[in-house]
């Protein structure tokens, strides 16, 4: 079985977790990169991020095309913006139709929870088997604990 870990990371939290999961599962990794640059500080950071989610923006992904046919398991990671997944994940959903895959989900957030985000992601990939989900609160602030939790979760998938 081959596994792909695909994620978008805004401030490095999702990358930290995604890299641990990929290493644990001996998986290929794709960090989604976009042509759009989001503000990284102050009010603008929250305003533009929330606006992007609410208006359903789909920024252009500048990564090379991913051949999903090589993978039976796909682990998807996202920061949570306005209670949902980040717009680059929306772009991924639009560009890559997945059916018959085993999918696991992880999300990083500042304390608002991930239930709504996971529900929306499951709706976006209806013809797949969901094998797990996990959320992390500010993983960079507790990187050792978060890394251990991510490795344990990944080893059980």
N, C-alpha and C positions, 0 to 999 in steps of 0.2 A: 504494500500500500504506500502511495506517495502522498505527501502532505504539503500544502502551501499555507503560509501565514501571510495574510495581506492586511495592511493597516494604514491609516492616516494618523500622523502624530503632529500636533501643533506645537507643544512645548516640551516634547521629549518623554512625557509620561507613557503614552501608548507605545512608543518605540522601546522603552525600557522593558515593558511587559512582553511585547511582541518578540523581541530578541530572545528573551528567556524561554518563551514557549517554543520558538523555532529551534533553539539549541536542544531543548529537552526532547522534542519530537523528531529531531534530525530532519527538519523541514526546510524547504526553500522559502525565501522571504521576499516580499515585495512591499516596500514602503511607498505608498502613493504620493506622487509629487504633482503639484498643479501649477498652471501658469499664473494663477491668481495669488497675490500676496495679501494676507490678512494683517490688519494692525495687531501688534503684539503687546500693547500696553494700554492702561487706562480705560476710560469709558469706551473708546473706539473699538477696543478688542471685543467687548461684550456686545456692543451695538451691532457691529458688522457681522459678528458670528451669529447672533440671534436673528438678525435680518436675513442673512443668507439661508438659514433653516426655514424661517417662516415663509419666505418667498420661493422656496423649493429650488434654489440655485444649484446648478450642476457645473462646477468649474471644470475646465479642460484638464484632463490627466495627461501629463507629458511623459509618463513612463512608456517603455516599449510595450507592445501588445503582449498580453499574458496568454499562453496556451493552456487553458484550463483543462483540456482533455487529458493532460498528463497526471491529473490529481483526482483522487477519489475523496480526499478530505481537504476541506478549506476552513481555515480558522480566520475569522474576520474581526479586526479590532478598530475601535473608534473612540475618540473623546466624545463626551456628551455635551452637546450644545443645545440650549433651549429645550431640554428634555428629550432630544432625539440624537440620531447619529449625525456626524459632521457632513457637510455638503460634498466633499470628495468621495465619501462612501456612497452617496446618492449617485454620483457620476459613475462609480464602479458598478452599481446595481443596474444602471441604465445601459452601460456598455457591455456587460458580461451577463448573459443569461445562463443560469445554472439550474440543472435538473439532475436528480439522481445522485447528488453529492451528500457526503456526511459533512455537516457544518457545525462548527463550534463558534461561539461569540464571546468576545471580551470587550469591556468598556472601562474607561477611566473618567473619573468625575471629581468634582470638588465637594461632594456631599449630598447631592440631590437624588441619588439613586439611579438605577438603570432599567427598572422594570418596563417602563414605557418605550425606551430605546430598543430593548430586546424584542418586545412585541412588534414594533414596526419593522425591525429587520426580518423577523420570521414571516411577516406578511409579504415582504419583498421577494422572498425565496420560497414560494409555497410547495414546490415539487422536490423537496429535499428532506433529509432526515437530520434533525437537530440533536446533537449528541452532548451538548453542554453549554453552559454560560457562566460567566463570572465577572464581577465588577470590582474595581480597585479605586479606593479613595486616595487621590494625590500620591501615586506610587513613588515619585521621586523623593518625597519627604520621608518615606519609610522604605527606602529601596531594598534593604536586606529582607525585611518581612514580606514585601510585595514580591520580590524575586522568588523567595521560598514558596509562597502561595501559588505563584504562577507555575513554577516547576512541578509542584505537587499536582495541581489541576491538570496540567498538560500530560503528565505521566499516567493519569487515570483515564484519559480519553481513548 
